[in-house]
Amino acid sequence: MNKLNKKDIPQDVFDIYDEYAHNKIDRRQFIDRISLYAVGGISVMALLDYIMPNYKDNMVISPQDERLDSDYITYKSPNGGGEIKALYSKPKNITGKKPAIIVVHENRGLNPYIEDVGRRAAVEGFISLAPDALSPLGGYPGNDDEGRAMQRKRDRHEMLNDFIAAYDYLAGHKDCNGKIGVVGFCFGGWISNMMAVNIANLSAAVPYYGGQPTAEETAKIQAPLLIHYAELDERVNAGWPDYETALKENKKDYTVHFYPGVNHGFHNNTTPRYDEKAAQLSWQRTIEFFKKHLG
């Protein structure tokens, strides 16, 4: 069989994968439902191989990139005194203090894609910190299925506190000038929104296809927002009208972009939901936004 292309895959398969990736169905239900689309020479295994993440072949910035110093650090969690592991990346031979970006993972822990995004931010001249909210459970287990199962065991507000603690860690760091932003994806998009709610001095927030705060929470936001949504992401987009109303009523500083014809997860270049045009444009906008607001 020839190698699959995105045009070979019905939109229903992407929608079913979205349900699976967000714990709406279990693995058996996922396989049973996509098996209905294993027709015309396309096997179930071929569909699975195609739609699941491929981290090995899709890294943008190598962990050994000579432009960066990148390594793991730990900082204290406010939830019982444990420690959170995080990937800390910065431009090599840094001089003076730099602005910082917190990179927040999806609902599966600090996987290779999110580590890569942290390094992408660092090559743009920022310090970056990509924490692993699975640290209290042993950390990202090496695959997303187990990562999702582990993350379901944690309270999301406790995880929010762990990412707020990342802000505090950076605010006192010798390399940081005190200007700190956040970018997050899916679950990390919700975290980005909620960090804007809870951190008065946050300099900027960029949620990608993330869940929205309540109207009461939105009123507390002080940071400027750059919000990215996928046109085909009906599940997350359903919360946008109320969020937009609250942002407008409270005169918040925000910009929103809907990327046409793309799915939830379009920035993640390790899965076929990736859309190169939308991902590159959204990331360009993100870096420009951070350069404007973090200086």
C-alpha positions in Angstrom: 0.0 0.0 0.0 1.2 3.5 -0.8 1.9 5.9 2.0 -1.2 7.7 3.3 -1.7 11.4 2.7 -4.0 13.7 4.6 -6.4 13.8 1.7 -6.9 10.0 2.1 -8.3 10.5 5.6 -11.9 11.5 6.1 -12.6 14.3 8.5 -14.6 11.9 10.7 -11.3 10.1 11.5 -9.7 13.3 12.8 -12.9 13.9 14.8 -12.8 10.4 16.3 -9.1 10.9 17.2 -10.0 14.2 18.9 -12.5 12.4 21.1 -9.9 9.7 21.9 -7.1 12.3 22.6 -9.5 14.1 25.0 -10.6 11.1 26.9 -14.2 11.0 25.5 -13.7 7.4 24.3 -11.3 4.7 25.3 -8.7 3.0 23.0 -11.0 0.0 22.1 -13.8 2.4 21.1 -11.3 4.4 19.1 -10.0 1.4 17.2 -13.5 0.1 16.6 -14.8 3.4 15.2 -11.8 4.1 12.9 -12.0 0.5 11.6 -15.1 1.5 9.7 -12.8 3.7 7.6 -10.3 0.9 6.8 -11.5 0.4 3.3 -10.0 0.6 -0.2 -6.7 -0.9 0.8 -6.3 1.2 3.9 -5.9 -1.1 7.0 -6.6 -0.3 10.6 -2.9 -0.5 11.4 -2.1 1.9 8.6 -4.6 4.4 10.0 -3.3 4.0 13.5 0.3 4.5 12.3 -0.6 7.5 10.3 -2.7 9.4 12.9 -0.7 8.8 16.1 2.2 11.2 16.9 5.6 10.6 15.3 8.1 12.6 17.5 11.3 11.0 16.2 11.0 12.3 12.6 9.5 15.7 13.3 11.9 17.5 15.6 12.5 21.2 14.6 15.2 22.1 17.0 17.6 19.4 18.2 18.3 19.1 21.9 22.0 19.5 21.0 21.4 22.6 19.0 24.6 24.7 19.3 22.7 27.9 19.6 21.2 26.9 23.0 21.9 25.8 26.5 19.0 23.4 27.3 18.7 21.1 30.3 16.2 20.0 32.9 15.7 21.8 36.2 13.3 21.4 39.1 11.4 23.9 41.2 9.1 23.5 44.2 5.5 22.7 43.7 3.0 24.5 46.0 0.9 21.3 46.2 2.5 19.5 49.1 6.1 20.4 48.7 7.1 18.1 45.8 9.2 19.2 42.8 8.2 19.9 39.2 10.7 18.9 36.5 10.9 21.3 33.6 13.0 21.8 30.5 14.9 25.1 30.8 16.3 26.5 27.5 18.2 29.8 26.8 20.4 31.3 24.1 24.0 30.2 24.5 26.4 32.7 26.0 23.5 34.8 27.3 24.4 38.3 28.2 22.2 40.3 30.5 18.7 39.4 31.6 16.2 38.2 29.0 12.4 37.9 28.9 10.9 34.4 29.5 8.2 32.2 28.0 6.5 29.4 29.9 5.5 26.6 27.5 2.5 24.5 28.7 1.9 21.0 27.4 -1.3 19.3 26.3 -3.2 16.7 28.4 -0.4 14.2 28.3 2.6 15.7 30.0 5.9 17.1 28.7 6.3 15.1 25.5 9.0 15.7 22.8 6.8 18.1 20.8 6.4 20.5 23.7 10.1 20.3 24.6 10.7 21.2 21.0 8.4 24.2 21.2 10.4 25.3 24.3 13.6 25.2 22.2 11.9 27.0 19.3 11.1 29.9 21.7 14.7 30.0 23.0 16.2 30.2 19.5 14.1 33.4 19.1 16.1 35.0 21.9 13.9 34.2 24.9 14.4 32.1 28.0 11.9 29.2 28.0 10.6 26.9 30.7 8.5 23.9 29.8 7.2 22.2 33.0 5.9 18.7 33.3 2.7 18.6 35.3 3.1 14.8 35.6 6.2 15.2 37.8 4.4 14.3 41.0 3.4 11.0 39.3 6.9 10.2 38.0 6.9 12.5 34.9 5.9 11.9 31.2 6.1 8.2 30.7 7.4 8.1 27.2 4.1 7.7 25.3 1.0 9.8 25.1 -1.6 7.1 25.9 -0.1 6.5 29.3 0.5 10.3 29.7 -3.2 11.0 29.2 -4.1 8.4 31.8 -1.6 9.8 34.3 -2.8 13.4 33.8 -6.4 12.4 34.5 -5.3 11.5 38.0 -4.3 15.0 38.8 -6.6 17.9 39.7 -6.4 20.6 37.0 -6.4 23.4 39.5 -3.4 21.9 41.3 -1.7 21.7 37.9 -2.5 25.3 37.4 -0.8 26.1 40.7 2.3 24.3 39.5 2.4 26.4 36.3 1.9 29.6 38.4 4.9 28.4 40.4 6.9 28.3 37.2 6.2 32.0 36.8 7.4 32.6 40.4 10.5 30.5 39.6 11.3 32.6 36.5 10.5 35.9 38.2 13.4 35.3 40.7 15.8 33.8 38.2 19.1 35.4 37.6 18.7 35.2 33.8 15.2 36.7 33.7 14.3 40.4 33.4 10.9 39.9 35.0 8.9 40.1 31.8 7.2 36.7 31.5 4.7 35.3 29.0 3.0 32.0 28.5 2.0 29.9 25.5 0.0 26.7 25.8 -1.7 24.1 23.7 -5.1 22.4 24.3 -5.0 21.8 28.1 -2.1 24.3 28.0 -4.4 26.8 26.3 -6.7 26.6 29.3 -3.7 27.0 31.6 -2.5 30.0 29.6 -6.0 31.7 29.9 -6.1 30.9 33.6 -2.6 32.1 34.3 -3.7 35.4 32.8 -6.6 35.3 35.2 -4.5 34.6 38.3 -1.2 36.5 37.7 -1.6 40.2 37.7 1.9 40.9 36.4 1.9 38.4 33.6 3.2 40.2 30.5 1.4 38.2 27.8 -0.6 35.0 27.2 -1.0 33.0 24.0 -3.6 30.2 24.3 -3.8 27.8 21.4 -7.3 26.1 21.1 -7.7 26.3 24.9 -10.7 26.2 27.2 -12.0 29.5 28.3 -12.4 31.2 31.7 -15.8 32.2 33.1 -17.0 35.8 32.7 -16.1 36.5 36.3 -12.6 35.1 35.8 -12.2 37.0 32.6 -12.8 40.3 34.4 -9.5 39.7 36.3 -7.3 39.4 33.3 -4.6 42.1 33.0 -2.3 40.6 30.4 -2.7 41.1 26.6 -4.0 38.0 24.9 -3.3 36.4 21.5 -5.8 33.7 21.0 -5.5 30.9 18.3 -8.4 28.7 17.3 -8.9 26.0 14.6 -12.0 26.5 12.4 -13.0 22.8 12.6 -12.6 22.5 16.4 -16.2 22.7 17.3 -15.7 21.3 20.8 -13.4 24.2 22.0 -14.9 26.9 19.7 -18.3 26.5 21.4 -16.9 28.4 24.4 -15.6 31.4 22.3 -18.8 33.5 22.0 -19.2 33.8 25.8 -15.5 34.5 26.2 -15.5 37.1 23.5 -18.5 38.8 25.2 -16.7 38.9 28.5 -13.5 40.2 27.0 -15.3 43.0 25.2 -17.5 43.9 28.2 -14.4 44.2 30.4 -12.4 46.1 27.7 -9.6 43.5 27.7 -6.6 43.7 25.2 -7.0 40.7 23.0 -6.5 39.5 19.4 -8.1 36.3 18.1 -7.4 34.3 14.9 -9.5 31.5 13.5 -7.5 29.4 11.1 -9.7 28.1 8.2 -10.0 24.5 7.4 -7.8 23.1 10.1 -8.3 20.8 13.1 -7.6 21.1 16.8 -3.9 20.5 17.3 -2.9 22.1 14.0 0.3 23.5 15.5 1.6 20.0 16.5 3.8 18.9 13.6 4.0 15.3 14.9 0.5 14.3 13.9 -1.5 14.6 10.6 -3.7 17.2 12.2 -0.7 19.5 11.6 -1.3 22.2 9.1 2.0 23.8 8.0 0.6 27.1 6.8 -1.5 27.7 9.9 1.2 26.5 12.2 3.9 28.7 10.7 1.6 31.8 10.6 0.4 31.3 14.1 3.9 30.8 15.4 5.1 33.9 13.6 2.3 35.9 15.1 3.1 34.4 18.5 6.8 35.4 18.4 6.0 38.9 17.2 3.4 39.2 20.0 6.0 38.2 22.6 8.6 40.5 21.2 6.2 43.4 21.4 5.0 42.7 24.9 8.0 41.2 26.6 10.5 43.5 24.9 
